[in-house]
Amino acid sequence: PTMANDDAADAAPPAPCRLTPEEFSRLYKPGSIKRIRLRNFLTYSDVEFSPGPRLNVVMGPNGTGKSTILCAVCLGLGGEPPLLGRADDARTYIMHEKDKAYIEIELAPHWPDDGSEPKIHVIRRLIDRSKGSERGRGRGASTYFINGKDAKKTDVQKLVEEVYHIAIDNLCTFLPQDKVGSFSGFDDKSLLIETEKSLSGSKHMHDTHMKLIQIENEILTSGNSVESIEEKLKIMEEENARLEREKELMEERKEAQKKLTLYEQKRAWLAFEEQRMKAQDVKEQRNRMKEEFKKARSSLAPIEERKATLESEAARLEAKVKSNDAALKRAAREYDKNLKKSEKFADEIETSMSEMSSLESMQRRAEKAVASQRAKVEDIMAQISDLPPEEETAEALEKGTAEMRTWRSEMTGAKREAGQLDMKVKELKSSHHKASAKLAKMNDDRARRNERIFRQNANLHKTYEWLSNNRKMFRHKVWGPIVTEITTESQEAAAFVEQHVPRRALVSYVVECDEDYNLLYREVREKRNWVINISKVPGGKLSPVRPLYSEEKMAMLKRDHGVLGTLEEMFKVPDPVLQVLRNESSVHQVLVGSEKTQTSIDRHGLIDKLSEGDNGRLRASCIFTKHHKNFYKYTSTVSRYSGKTSLRVDDISPARMLAPGVTAEAKAVVETEVNELNAKIEDIAPQEEEVNARYLDCQKRGQDIKRGMEDAK
């Protein structure tokens, strides 16, 4: 295989006009790479290379993706990450924050001698971050295709090795950058063997060489002395004698088996004879029983005649009993009828006696009532003589009636006004209660933020709920997901953390022991098939760290260049979570600066000062800065080969996962609404008190009017 550069025009000069496309394609040797396409692979989001038929050279500064092309060639032709010497898991080659990546390689074909069209092979390897074992090397995360059809990894390797004779695992034909040290350690013999593998397409030369080495070793180690031959002969004679004895035993066993077969046949015949005799005896016994049955049946004839006579007599008696029962029932019904008539007459007599007694009692009560009414009439006549004239009483009644009519009109108006005001107060209080509840819910920022995060990741939410219901199953507290444990001092700090810490770390859970790790993995990943990330911090304690910058240099950076501190100081998390963030993203070594820091970078070479180590050697650095309303991240790395630094600058976007659950503007709108409702309720309170007082006064006057009218009546 050959390598391709980023510019197809530089790698493959245009074919001369005298060559047809087919002639130009024939310039490629079988197995040469004609095209490479990468999608979400490391630094390449979507790119396609077209190498030329001869030597191809890839040029560019560090970090531009030259080695990425070589990695893609290895993985795309069925190789595994250990061949590259960089990582053990193919999923690490997927672009950050992407779930899938693929490599597509088109190989130059073998041209048939009969002039027919060649068969072109296009190999595609799809790598899925969600597949494969979490603790393994990504086995099962890759899917292979040959010419668009599903294929196995072994099919791809067989096609590459046997059809095109490409040896990805041979350092003489494919030498990754990280394997140069291994190649330089080959001795002459190893180098000769690897060269034979690469030069022999059918491996005939290599296999013949290996057989010669084996024969030579056998010649050097074989013993040709007479003693060794005699010893071998003796051993063989003993073995022959043993085999002879085994032969005799086998013959004896065969003879015994013949006798056993004969005895088995004899035993079966005897068993048959025995059963035949028993069947004969049973048959004779059955015939005897038949004869006895006939005799017994003939002796039963007189008994059956007697039985018929008794049955007819019993039927006659039963008919007579039934006739007597019917007569008895008729007599009982007649008796019941007469008994009911006598009871009815007795009840009527008793009722008449009771009515006579009641009439006598009513007469006595009427006499008493007449006497009482006479006494009342005398009292009323005495009271009438004391009352004022009838004309004055009628005038008072008319006056009271007019006042009552006026009072009722005033009372209805006051009641209506009080009801309307009360309804308005209730509406204002209900709106105030709803707005206050909404504001309280908005103030719980962490809960709102967690709701937004869980809406975006169903597995994360289901795992969180399962952990909440099963905390007692674990030895220690299970933290996470990490993004829900982080509390930042500002939105700028939230944006810095979210940009610097990988998303897989932000959504991971943290355990403190192996038992909890195995339990969580088994219950969530294996049983329920919810894909999550798990990190382990033994004991849940922070490990001591060595600061990247000395106290004197840190003080100078803060004083002269406006550095605010490290990224670790910009947020709060529990210790186990902080240890994971240190391990994953080195948050204790990342600096956070201000606008003054940006000025120092632009004018005073601050990046170079940060890259100066205490021992005089260059080191990597990372710092966040601010310029007006924009934020930037400066990342300086040191090349392992040239020893020089390269700088990468990233724009910082606003935080999404760590953003507030509710915006400040939305919260301000609700707060304003609550304050306005409070003001309205306070303004309407005096009106409510005035209307209630007027309503109570109306009630009191109405009571006085009613008492006057009652007196007049």
VEXTORVO-790234 format. One record per residue (C-alpha): residue in three letters; x, y, z. Coordinates in steps of 0.5 Angstrom, whole numbers. Layout:
// VEXTORVO-790234
Ala	X	Y	Z .
...
//
This chain:
// VEXTORVO-790234
Pro	0	0	0 .
Thr	2	7	-1 .
Met	1	14	2 .
Ala	-3	20	0 .
Asn	-3	27	1 .
Asp	-8	32	2 .
Asp	-8	35	-5 .
Ala	-10	30	-10 .
Ala	-7	34	-15 .
Asp	0	34	-12 .
Ala	0	27	-11 .
Ala	-2	24	-18 .
Pro	0	29	-23 .
Pro	-5	29	-29 .
Ala	-4	23	-34 .
Pro	-1	25	-41 .
Cys	-6	26	-46 .
Arg	-4	20	-50 .
Leu	-6	15	-44 .
Thr	-13	13	-44 .
Pro	-16	12	-37 .
Glu	-16	4	-37 .
Glu	-8	5	-39 .
Phe	-7	10	-33 .
Ser	-11	5	-29 .
Arg	-6	0	-31 .
Leu	0	4	-28 .
Tyr	-3	2	-21 .
Lys	0	-5	-19 .
Pro	-5	-10	-16 .
Gly	-6	-8	-9 .
Ser	-4	-1	-9 .
Ile	-9	4	-6 .
Lys	-13	8	-11 .
Arg	-17	12	-6 .
Ile	-18	13	1 .
Arg	-24	16	4 .
Leu	-24	18	12 .
Arg	-30	20	16 .
Asn	-30	23	23 .
Phe	-23	20	24 .
Leu	-19	23	29 .
Thr	-18	30	26 .
Tyr	-21	29	19 .
Ser	-29	30	19 .
Asp	-30	28	12 .
Val	-24	28	7 .
Glu	-22	23	1 .
Phe	-15	22	-2 .
Ser	-13	19	-9 .
Pro	-6	17	-9 .
Gly	-2	16	-15 .
Pro	1	10	-18 .
Arg	8	11	-16 .
Leu	12	14	-10 .
Asn	7	19	-6 .
Val	10	23	0 .
Val	6	27	5 .
Met	9	33	8 .
Gly	6	38	13 .
Pro	8	41	20 .
Asn	7	37	27 .
Gly	-1	36	28 .
Thr	-4	36	21 .
Gly	-6	29	20 .
Lys	0	26	17 .
Ser	0	20	21 .
Thr	-7	20	21 .
Ile	-7	17	14 .
Leu	-2	12	16 .
Cys	-7	10	22 .
Ala	-13	9	17 .
Val	-9	5	12 .
Cys	-7	0	17 .
Leu	-14	0	20 .
Gly	-18	0	14 .
Leu	-14	-6	11 .
Gly	-16	-10	17 .
Gly	-10	-9	22 .
Glu	-11	-7	29 .
Pro	-9	-1	33 .
Pro	-3	-5	37 .
Leu	0	-6	30 .
Leu	1	2	30 .
Gly	4	2	37 .
Arg	-1	8	39 .
Ala	-7	5	43 .
Asp	-11	-1	44 .
Asp	-18	1	42 .
Ala	-20	2	35 .
Arg	-26	7	38 .
Thr	-20	12	41 .
Tyr	-19	14	33 .
Ile	-26	16	33 .
Met	-27	24	32 .
His	-28	28	39 .
Glu	-36	28	41 .
Lys	-37	24	35 .
Asp	-41	17	35 .
Lys	-38	13	29 .
Ala	-33	14	24 .
Tyr	-31	10	18 .
Ile	-25	8	13 .
Glu	-26	7	6 .
Ile	-20	4	1 .
Glu	-21	2	-6 .
Leu	-15	-3	-8 .
Ala	-12	-3	-15 .
Pro	-15	-10	-19 .
His	-11	-15	-22 .
Trp	-12	-14	-30 .
Pro	-14	-21	-33 .
Asp	-10	-23	-39 .
Asp	-17	-25	-43 .
Gly	-18	-17	-43 .
Ser	-24	-18	-39 .
Glu	-26	-12	-34 .
Pro	-22	-13	-27 .
Lys	-26	-14	-21 .
Ile	-25	-8	-16 .
His	-25	-9	-9 .
Val	-27	-3	-4 .
Ile	-26	-4	3 .
Arg	-30	0	9 .
Arg	-29	-1	16 .
Leu	-34	2	21 .
Ile	-32	4	28 .
Asp	-38	5	33 .
Arg	-37	8	40 .
Ser	-43	5	43 .
Lys	-41	-2	41 .
Gly	-36	-7	44 .
Ser	-33	-9	51 .
Glu	-32	-3	55 .
Arg	-26	-6	59 .
Gly	-24	-10	52 .
Arg	-20	-7	46 .
Gly	-26	-5	42 .
Arg	-27	-12	40 .
Gly	-34	-12	36 .
Ala	-34	-5	35 .
Ser	-32	-5	28 .
Thr	-36	-7	22 .
Tyr	-33	-9	15 .
Phe	-36	-9	8 .
Ile	-33	-11	2 .
Asn	-36	-8	-4 .
Gly	-42	-5	0 .
Lys	-44	-12	3 .
Asp	-43	-15	10 .
Ala	-36	-18	11 .
Lys	-32	-21	17 .
Lys	-26	-19	19 .
Thr	-23	-26	17 .
Asp	-26	-24	10 .
Val	-22	-18	9 .
Gln	-15	-20	12 .
Lys	-16	-26	7 .
Leu	-17	-22	1 .
Val	-11	-17	3 .
Glu	-6	-22	5 .
Glu	-8	-28	0 .
Val	-11	-24	-6 .
Tyr	-6	-18	-6 .
His	-1	-20	-2 .
Ile	-1	-14	3 .
Ala	3	-16	10 .
Ile	0	-10	14 .
Asp	4	-14	20 .
Asn	11	-14	17 .
Leu	15	-8	19 .
Cys	19	-9	12 .
Thr	13	-7	8 .
Phe	9	-3	13 .
Leu	13	1	18 .
Pro	9	6	23 .
Gln	12	12	26 .
Asp	12	9	33 .
Lys	15	2	31 .
Val	21	5	28 .
Gly	25	3	35 .
Ser	22	-4	34 .
Phe	25	-5	27 .
Ser	32	-2	29 .
Gly	32	-8	34 .
Phe	32	-13	29 .
Asp	38	-17	28 .
Asp	41	-20	21 .
Lys	37	-27	22 .
Ser	30	-23	24 .
Leu	31	-18	18 .
Leu	32	-23	13 .
Ile	26	-27	15 .
Glu	22	-21	15 .
Thr	24	-19	8 .
Glu	23	-26	6 .
Lys	16	-25	8 .
Ser	15	-19	4 .
Leu	18	-21	-2 .
Ser	15	-28	-3 .
Gly	8	-27	-5 .
Ser	6	-34	-4 .
Lys	11	-35	2 .
His	14	-40	-2 .
Met	21	-37	0 .
His	20	-36	7 .
Asp	17	-43	8 .
Thr	23	-47	5 .
His	28	-43	9 .
Met	24	-45	15 .
Lys	24	-52	13 .
Leu	31	-52	12 .
Ile	32	-49	19 .
Gln	28	-54	22 .
Ile	32	-60	18 .
Glu	39	-57	20 .
Asn	36	-57	28 .
Glu	34	-64	27 .
Ile	41	-66	24 .
Leu	45	-63	30 .
Thr	40	-65	35 .
Ser	39	-73	33 .
Gly	44	-78	36 .
Asn	47	-83	31 .
Ser	51	-87	36 .
Val	50	-95	36 .
Glu	48	-95	43 .
Ser	42	-90	42 .
Ile	40	-95	36 .
Glu	40	-101	40 .
Glu	37	-98	46 .
Lys	31	-96	41 .
Leu	31	-103	38 .
Lys	30	-106	45 .
Ile	25	-101	47 .
Met	21	-103	40 .
Glu	22	-110	42 .
Glu	19	-109	49 .
Glu	13	-105	45 .
Asn	12	-111	40 .
Ala	12	-116	46 .
Arg	6	-111	49 .
Leu	3	-111	43 .
Glu	3	-119	42 .
Arg	0	-120	49 .
Glu	-6	-115	47 .
Lys	-7	-118	41 .
Glu	-8	-125	45 .
Leu	-13	-121	50 .
Met	-17	-119	44 .
Glu	-18	-126	41 .
Glu	-20	-128	48 .
Arg	-25	-123	48 .
Lys	-28	-124	41 .
Glu	-29	-132	43 .
Ala	-32	-130	50 .
Gln	-37	-125	46 .
Lys	-39	-130	41 .
Lys	-41	-135	47 .
Leu	-44	-129	50 .
Thr	-48	-128	44 .
Leu	-50	-135	44 .
Tyr	-52	-135	51 .
Glu	-57	-129	50 .
Gln	-60	-133	44 .
Lys	-61	-139	49 .
Arg	-64	-135	54 .
Ala	-69	-131	50 .
Trp	-72	-138	47 .
Leu	-73	-141	54 .
Ala	-76	-134	56 .
Phe	-81	-135	50 .
Glu	-82	-143	52 .
Glu	-84	-140	59 .
Gln	-89	-135	57 .
Arg	-92	-140	52 .
Met	-93	-145	58 .
Lys	-96	-140	62 .
Ala	-101	-137	56 .
Gln	-103	-145	55 .
Asp	-105	-145	63 .
Val	-109	-138	62 .
Lys	-113	-141	56 .
Glu	-115	-147	60 .
Gln	-117	-144	66 .
Arg	-121	-139	62 .
Asn	-125	-145	59 .
Arg	-127	-148	66 .
Met	-129	-141	68 .
Lys	-134	-140	62 .
Glu	-137	-147	64 .
Glu	-138	-145	71 .
Phe	-142	-139	69 .
Lys	-147	-143	65 .
Lys	-149	-147	71 .
Ala	-149	-141	75 .
Arg	-154	-137	70 .
Ser	-159	-143	69 .
Ser	-159	-144	77 .
Leu	-162	-136	77 .
Ala	-168	-137	73 .
Pro	-173	-139	80 .
Ile	-170	-133	83 .
Glu	-171	-128	78 .
Glu	-179	-130	77 .
Arg	-179	-129	85 .
Lys	-176	-122	84 .
Ala	-181	-120	78 .
Thr	-187	-122	83 .
Leu	-184	-118	89 .
Glu	-183	-112	84 .
Ser	-190	-112	82 .
Glu	-193	-112	89 .
Ala	-188	-107	91 .
Ala	-191	-102	85 .
Arg	-198	-103	87 .
Leu	-196	-101	95 .
Glu	-193	-95	92 .
Ala	-199	-93	88 .
Lys	-203	-94	94 .
Val	-198	-90	99 .
Lys	-198	-84	94 .
Ser	-206	-84	94 .
Asn	-206	-83	101 .
Asp	-201	-78	101 .
Ala	-205	-73	96 .
Ala	-211	-74	101 .
Leu	-207	-72	107 .
Lys	-204	-66	103 .
Arg	-211	-64	101 .
Ala	-214	-64	109 .
Ala	-207	-60	111 .
Arg	-209	-55	106 .
Glu	-216	-54	108 .
Tyr	-214	-54	116 .
Asp	-209	-48	114 .
Lys	-214	-44	111 .
Asn	-219	-44	117 .
Leu	-213	-43	121 .
Lys	-212	-36	118 .
Lys	-219	-34	118 .
Ser	-220	-35	125 .
Glu	-213	-31	126 .
Lys	-216	-25	122 .
Phe	-222	-25	126 .
Ala	-218	-24	132 .
Asp	-214	-19	129 .
Glu	-220	-15	127 .
Ile	-223	-15	134 .
Glu	-217	-13	137 .
Thr	-216	-7	133 .
Ser	-223	-5	134 .
Met	-222	-5	142 .
Ser	-216	-1	141 .
Glu	-219	5	137 .
Met	-225	5	142 .
Ser	-219	7	147 .
Ser	-216	12	143 .
Leu	-223	15	142 .
Glu	-224	16	149 .
Ser	-216	19	150 .
Met	-218	24	144 .
Gln	-224	26	148 .
Arg	-220	28	154 .
Arg	-215	32	151 .
Ala	-220	36	147 .
Glu	-223	38	153 .
Lys	-217	40	156 .
Ala	-215	44	150 .
Val	-222	48	150 .
Ala	-220	50	157 .
Ser	-213	52	155 .
Gln	-216	56	149 .
Arg	-221	60	154 .
Ala	-215	62	158 .
Lys	-211	64	152 .
Val	-217	68	150 .
Glu	-218	72	157 .
Asp	-210	74	157 .
Ile	-211	76	149 .
Met	-217	81	151 .
Ala	-213	83	157 .
Gln	-207	85	153 .
Ile	-211	88	147 .
Ser	-214	93	152 .
Asp	-206	95	154 .
Leu	-204	96	146 .
Pro	-204	103	143 .
Pro	-209	105	137 .
Glu	-209	101	131 .
Glu	-208	107	127 .
Glu	-201	108	130 .
Thr	-199	101	129 .
Ala	-201	101	122 .
Glu	-197	108	121 .
Ala	-191	104	124 .
Leu	-191	98	120 .
Glu	-191	102	113 .
Lys	-185	106	116 .
Gly	-181	100	117 .
Thr	-183	97	111 .
Ala	-181	103	107 .
Glu	-174	103	111 .
Met	-173	95	110 .
Arg	-174	96	102 .
Thr	-169	102	102 .
Trp	-164	97	107 .
Arg	-165	91	102 .
Ser	-163	95	96 .
Glu	-157	98	100 .
Met	-155	91	102 .
Thr	-155	88	95 .
Gly	-151	93	93 .
Ala	-146	93	98 .
Lys	-146	85	98 .
Arg	-145	85	90 .
Glu	-139	90	91 .
Ala	-136	86	97 .
Gly	-137	79	92 .
Gln	-133	83	86 .
Leu	-128	85	90 .
Asp	-127	79	94 .
Met	-127	75	87 .
Lys	-121	80	85 .
Val	-117	79	91 .
Lys	-118	71	90 .
Glu	-115	72	83 .
Leu	-110	76	85 .
Lys	-107	71	90 .
Ser	-108	65	86 .
Ser	-104	69	80 .
His	-99	71	86 .
His	-98	63	89 .
Lys	-97	61	82 .
Ala	-92	66	80 .
Ser	-88	65	87 .
Ala	-88	57	86 .
Lys	-86	58	79 .
Leu	-80	63	81 .
Ala	-78	58	87 .
Lys	-78	52	82 .
Met	-73	57	77 .
Asn	-69	58	83 .
Asp	-67	51	84 .
Asp	-62	51	78 .
Arg	-59	45	79 .
Ala	-65	41	79 .
Arg	-67	45	72 .
Arg	-60	43	69 .
Asn	-61	36	71 .
Glu	-68	35	68 .
Arg	-65	38	61 .
Ile	-59	34	61 .
Phe	-63	27	63 .
Arg	-68	29	57 .
Gln	-62	29	52 .
Asn	-59	22	55 .
Ala	-65	17	56 .
Asn	-59	12	59 .
Leu	-56	17	63 .
His	-63	18	66 .
Lys	-65	11	67 .
Thr	-59	9	71 .
Tyr	-59	16	75 .
Glu	-66	13	77 .
Trp	-64	6	78 .
Leu	-58	8	83 .
Ser	-63	13	87 .
Asn	-68	7	88 .
Asn	-62	2	90 .
Arg	-57	6	94 .
Lys	-57	0	99 .
Met	-54	-5	94 .
Phe	-47	-1	94 .
Arg	-42	-1	99 .
His	-40	6	98 .
Lys	-44	12	95 .
Val	-44	12	87 .
Trp	-43	19	85 .
Gly	-45	22	78 .
Pro	-46	23	73 .
Ile	-40	28	74 .
Val	-44	34	70 .
Thr	-49	34	75 .
Glu	-44	34	81 .
Ile	-41	41	78 .
Thr	-42	47	81 .
Thr	-39	53	77 .
Glu	-37	60	80 .
Ser	-40	63	73 .
Gln	-42	62	66 .
Glu	-35	63	63 .
Ala	-32	58	68 .
Ala	-38	53	66 .
Ala	-36	54	58 .
Phe	-29	53	60 .
Val	-30	46	64 .
Glu	-35	44	58 .
Gln	-30	45	53 .
His	-24	42	56 .
Val	-27	36	59 .
Pro	-29	31	54 .
Arg	-36	29	54 .
Arg	-35	22	56 .
Ala	-32	24	62 .
Leu	-38	29	64 .
Val	-43	24	63 .
Ser	-39	18	67 .
Tyr	-41	15	74 .
Val	-36	15	79 .
Val	-35	9	84 .
Glu	-30	8	90 .
Cys	-28	0	90 .
Asp	-28	-6	85 .
Glu	-34	-9	88 .
Asp	-39	-3	87 .
Tyr	-35	-2	80 .
Asn	-37	-10	78 .
Leu	-44	-9	81 .
Leu	-46	-3	77 .
Tyr	-43	-6	71 .
Arg	-47	-12	71 .
Glu	-53	-9	73 .
Val	-53	-3	68 .
Arg	-49	-5	62 .
Glu	-50	-13	62 .
Lys	-57	-14	65 .
Arg	-61	-8	62 .
Asn	-56	-6	56 .
Trp	-56	1	58 .
Val	-49	4	55 .
Ile	-46	9	61 .
Asn	-38	10	63 .
Ile	-36	8	70 .
Ser	-29	11	73 .
Lys	-26	8	79 .
Val	-23	12	85 .
Pro	-20	7	90 .
Gly	-23	10	97 .
Gly	-26	16	94 .
Lys	-19	20	96 .
Leu	-15	25	93 .
Ser	-8	23	91 .
Pro	-3	29	92 .
Val	-1	32	86 .
Arg	5	36	84 .
Pro	3	43	81 .
Leu	6	45	74 .
Tyr	8	52	76 .
Ser	12	54	83 .
Glu	9	59	88 .
Glu	13	64	86 .
Lys	12	63	78 .
Met	4	63	80 .
Ala	5	69	84 .
Met	8	73	78 .
Leu	3	70	73 .
Lys	-3	73	77 .
Arg	1	80	79 .
Asp	4	81	72 .
His	-1	78	67 .
Gly	-8	77	70 .
Val	-8	70	71 .
Leu	-14	68	76 .
Gly	-12	61	78 .
Thr	-13	54	75 .
Leu	-19	51	72 .
Glu	-20	47	78 .
Glu	-21	53	83 .
Met	-27	55	78 .
Phe	-32	50	80 .
Lys	-33	46	86 .
Val	-34	38	86 .
Pro	-34	32	91 .
Asp	-27	29	92 .
Pro	-28	23	88 .
Val	-30	27	82 .
Leu	-25	32	82 .
Gln	-20	26	82 .
Val	-23	23	76 .
Leu	-23	30	73 .
Arg	-15	31	75 .
Asn	-14	24	72 .
Glu	-18	25	65 .
Ser	-17	33	64 .
Ser	-11	35	69 .
Val	-16	41	71 .
His	-11	42	76 .
Gln	-5	44	71 .
Val	-10	49	66 .
Leu	-10	56	68 .
Val	-15	61	67 .
Gly	-14	68	65 .
Ser	-17	75	64 .
Glu	-17	81	59 .
Lys	-10	82	61 .
Thr	-8	75	60 .
Gln	-10	76	53 .
Thr	-6	82	52 .
Ser	0	79	55 .
Ile	0	73	50 .
Asp	-1	78	44 .
Arg	5	83	46 .
His	9	80	51 .
Gly	10	72	49 .
Leu	6	69	55 .
Ile	6	63	52 .
Asp	13	62	51 .
Lys	14	63	58 .
Leu	9	58	60 .
Ser	12	53	56 .
Glu	19	54	60 .
Gly	20	49	65 .
Asp	24	49	71 .
Asn	29	45	69 .
Gly	30	49	62 .
Arg	26	44	58 .
Leu	20	46	54 .
Arg	13	43	57 .
Ala	6	43	55 .
Ser	1	48	57 .
Cys	-6	50	57 .
Ile	-9	57	59 .
Phe	-16	60	58 .
Thr	-17	68	56 .
Lys	-22	73	55 .
His	-22	79	50 .
His	-28	83	50 .
Lys	-34	78	50 .
Asn	-30	73	47 .
Phe	-26	67	50 .
Tyr	-20	63	47 .
Lys	-16	57	49 .
Tyr	-9	57	48 .
Thr	-6	49	48 .
Ser	1	49	47 .
Thr	4	42	46 .
Val	12	39	45 .
Ser	13	35	39 .
Arg	17	28	41 .
Tyr	21	28	35 .
Ser	23	35	34 .
Gly	23	38	41 .
Lys	19	44	39 .
Thr	13	47	41 .
Ser	6	48	37 .
Leu	0	52	39 .
Arg	-7	51	38 .
Val	-12	56	39 .
Asp	-20	55	40 .
Asp	-26	59	41 .
Ile	-30	58	47 .
Ser	-37	57	46 .
Pro	-43	58	51 .
Ala	-44	52	56 .
Arg	-49	47	54 .
Met	-49	42	59 .
Leu	-47	46	65 .
Ala	-51	52	63 .
Pro	-56	55	68 .
Gly	-63	51	68 .
Val	-67	58	67 .
Thr	-64	64	64 .
Ala	-63	70	68 .
Glu	-68	74	63 .
Ala	-74	69	64 .
Lys	-73	69	72 .
Ala	-73	77	72 .
Val	-80	77	68 .
Val	-83	72	73 .
Glu	-80	76	79 .
Thr	-83	83	76 .
Glu	-89	79	75 .
Val	-89	77	83 .
Asn	-87	84	85 .
Glu	-93	87	81 .
Leu	-98	82	84 .
Asn	-96	84	91 .
Ala	-97	91	89 .
Lys	-104	90	87 .
Ile	-106	86	93 .
Glu	-103	92	98 .
Asp	-107	97	94 .
Ile	-114	93	94 .
Ala	-113	92	101 .
Pro	-116	99	104 .
Gln	-122	98	99 .
Glu	-123	91	101 .
Glu	-123	94	109 .
Glu	-128	99	107 .
Val	-133	95	103 .
Asn	-133	90	109 .
Ala	-134	95	114 .
Arg	-140	98	110 .
Tyr	-143	91	109 .
Leu	-143	90	117 .
Asp	-146	97	118 .
Cys	-152	95	113 .
Gln	-153	88	117 .
Lys	-153	92	124 .
Arg	-159	97	121 .
Gly	-163	91	118 .
Gln	-163	88	124 .
Asp	-166	94	128 .
Ile	-171	95	123 .
Lys	-173	88	123 .
Arg	-174	88	131 .
Gly	-178	95	130 .
Met	-183	92	125 .
Glu	-184	85	129 .
Asp	-185	90	135 .
Ala	-191	94	131 .
Lys	-194	87	128 .
//
